[in-house]
Amino acid sequence: MTSIERLNAWFDAAKSVAVAASGGVDSTTLAIIGHRRLGRACQVFHSVSPAVPPTASARLQEIAIREGWFYEVVDTGEFDDPAYMANPFNRCFHCKKNLYGTLASRVDRVLLSGTNLDDLRDYRPGLIAADRHAVRHPYVEVEMDKSAVRALALALGYPDLSELPAAPCLSSRVETGIPIEPKALELIDAVERHVTNQIDSDTVRCRVRREGLVVELDEPSLESMEEEG
């Protein structure tokens, strides 16, 4: 069976689902195939906060309109959670705790995430919060890794989405233990967009560290700058 066939069978068995979509390739692709299979039995939620890049929200909004999703934008309240704002090592747990808790209070559906097999190799405290709310991970259950998800996005007619670089939330740019500040996240996003526009880099990361701001570029961009220099 192809990836599409396996996922279609998975959605047929689940019957009624809610997808938490961030605007990245994994969850967005999951929302696309889920809604195409189940229609309004697949509801898509997008959480907005200062940690979510506006470009991700805009991308998701465009796809929601194109696909005709049963779609809702929500504020899941992590920026009202002192445990999240303190930016501990397990910050993602507190983020997902608020996300899935909010969604569980709004719908009586199976909650889904875009977690894939490759994600299980990393430290993912958000998965602990997912377990507490019985969140299911279709890609894991049908044994799909990141490359398979990208191939799926391409097969569904979204080549740009399939090539989208990994895009963790803006809070991930802040060194552990430095409190999360919305204004700092706005600055991070502005710096990344400015640098990307100036040098047309695939991946730009602006990080807040104790010694100050650090801008990281992907290797091809660095090599290109060295050649020009």
C-alpha positions in Angstrom: 0.0 0.0 0.0 1.1 3.6 -0.7 1.4 6.2 2.1 -1.8 7.8 0.9 -3.6 4.4 1.0 -2.4 3.6 4.5 -3.4 7.0 5.8 -6.8 6.9 4.1 -7.4 3.6 5.8 -6.3 5.1 9.1 -8.7 8.0 8.8 -11.5 5.7 7.8 -11.0 3.8 11.0 -10.7 7.0 13.1 -13.9 8.5 11.7 -13.9 11.9 13.5 -10.6 13.8 14.2 -9.2 17.2 15.1 -5.7 18.1 13.7 -3.5 20.6 15.5 -1.8 22.3 12.5 1.2 24.6 13.0 1.8 25.6 9.4 4.8 23.3 9.1 5.1 20.5 6.6 4.1 17.6 8.9 0.9 18.8 10.5 -0.2 20.7 7.4 0.1 17.7 5.2 -1.7 15.6 7.7 -4.6 18.1 7.8 -4.7 18.2 4.0 -5.1 14.4 3.6 -7.3 14.1 6.6 -9.8 16.7 5.4 -9.8 15.3 1.9 -10.7 11.9 3.3 -13.2 12.8 6.0 -14.5 16.3 5.0 -16.1 18.1 8.0 -15.4 15.0 10.2 -11.8 16.4 10.1 -11.6 19.7 12.0 -8.3 21.7 11.8 -7.1 23.9 14.6 -4.3 26.5 14.4 -2.9 28.0 17.6 -1.7 31.6 17.3 0.7 33.3 19.8 3.8 35.4 19.7 5.8 32.1 19.2 4.1 31.3 15.9 5.8 33.0 12.8 3.2 35.1 10.9 4.3 33.5 7.7 3.3 30.1 9.1 -0.2 31.3 10.0 -0.6 33.0 6.6 0.5 29.8 4.8 -2.0 27.8 6.7 -4.8 30.3 6.1 -4.2 30.1 2.3 -4.3 26.3 2.3 -7.4 26.3 4.5 -9.2 28.4 2.0 -7.9 26.4 -1.0 -8.9 23.1 0.6 -12.1 24.3 2.2 -11.2 23.1 5.7 -13.4 23.1 8.7 -10.9 25.4 10.3 -10.5 27.4 13.5 -7.8 29.7 14.9 -7.4 29.6 18.7 -5.3 31.1 21.4 -4.3 28.1 23.6 -3.0 30.3 26.4 0.6 29.2 26.9 1.6 32.9 27.2 -0.5 33.0 30.3 1.3 30.0 31.8 4.2 31.0 34.1 5.7 27.5 33.6 6.0 28.1 29.9 7.2 31.6 30.1 10.1 30.6 32.4 11.5 28.7 29.5 12.6 25.5 31.3 14.2 22.6 29.5 10.8 21.0 29.0 9.1 24.1 27.7 7.5 22.2 24.9 5.6 20.1 27.5 3.9 23.2 28.8 3.2 24.4 25.3 1.6 21.1 24.2 -0.2 20.8 27.6 -2.0 24.0 26.9 -2.6 23.2 23.2 -4.1 19.8 23.7 -5.9 20.8 26.9 -7.6 23.6 25.0 -8.6 21.4 22.0 -9.9 18.6 24.3 -12.1 21.1 26.0 -13.6 22.3 22.6 -14.2 19.1 20.7 -15.1 15.4 21.3 -12.9 14.1 18.6 -9.6 12.1 18.3 -6.8 14.7 18.6 -4.0 14.3 16.1 -0.4 15.5 15.8 2.0 15.6 12.9 4.7 13.6 14.7 6.6 11.3 12.4 9.0 8.4 13.1 12.1 10.7 12.9 10.7 12.8 15.7 10.8 9.8 18.1 14.6 9.9 17.9 14.8 13.3 19.6 13.9 14.6 23.1 10.3 15.6 22.6 8.7 16.6 26.0 5.6 17.6 24.1 4.9 13.9 23.5 4.4 13.5 27.2 1.6 16.1 27.1 0.2 14.4 24.0 0.0 11.1 25.8 -1.9 12.7 28.7 -4.6 13.8 26.3 -4.7 10.5 24.2 -3.3 12.3 21.2 -2.6 10.0 18.3 0.2 10.3 15.7 -1.0 8.8 12.4 2.4 9.1 10.7 4.0 7.0 13.5 1.2 4.5 13.4 1.6 3.9 9.6 5.4 4.1 9.9 6.2 7.3 7.9 9.3 9.3 8.5 10.1 12.9 7.4 11.1 12.0 3.9 7.8 10.1 3.4 5.8 13.1 4.7 7.6 15.4 2.2 6.9 12.9 -0.6 3.2 12.8 0.5 3.0 16.7 0.4 4.3 16.6 -3.2 1.9 13.9 -4.2 -1.0 15.9 -2.8 -0.1 18.8 -5.0 2.0 21.0 -2.7 5.6 21.1 -3.9 6.5 24.2 -2.0 5.2 22.7 1.2 7.1 19.5 0.5 10.4 21.5 0.4 9.6 23.7 3.4 12.6 23.8 5.9 12.0 22.6 9.4 10.4 25.5 11.3 10.3 25.1 15.1 8.4 27.8 17.0 10.1 31.1 17.7 10.5 30.3 21.4 12.9 27.5 20.5 15.4 30.2 19.5 15.6 31.4 23.1 18.3 29.7 25.3 16.8 27.5 28.0 16.4 29.5 31.3 16.0 32.9 29.6 12.4 33.9 30.1 10.2 34.1 27.0 9.4 37.7 26.1 6.9 38.4 23.2 8.9 41.5 22.1 12.1 39.3 21.8 10.1 36.9 19.6 9.0 39.7 17.4 12.7 40.8 17.0 13.7 37.2 16.3 11.1 36.9 13.5 12.0 40.3 12.1 15.7 39.5 12.0 15.1 36.1 10.3 12.8 37.6 7.7 15.3 40.5 7.0 18.3 38.2 6.6 16.3 35.7 4.4 15.2 38.6 2.1 18.8 39.9 1.9 20.6 36.7 1.0 17.9 34.4 -0.1 18.9 31.7 2.4 16.9 28.5 2.9 17.4 28.5 6.7 18.1 31.4 9.0 18.0 31.2 12.8 18.2 34.1 15.1 19.0 32.9 18.6 18.8 34.7 21.9 21.7 33.6 24.1 23.1 35.0 27.3 25.9 36.6 25.4 23.5 38.3 22.9 21.9 37.6 19.6 23.4 35.0 17.2 22.4 34.5 13.6 22.9 31.1 12.1 22.8 30.3 8.4 22.6 27.0 6.4 25.8 25.7 5.1 25.3 26.6 1.4 24.6 30.2 2.3 27.7 30.4 4.4 29.8 28.9 1.6 28.3 31.4 -0.9 29.2 34.3 1.4 32.7 33.0 1.8 33.1 32.7 -2.0 31.8 36.3 -2.5 34.2 37.5 0.2 
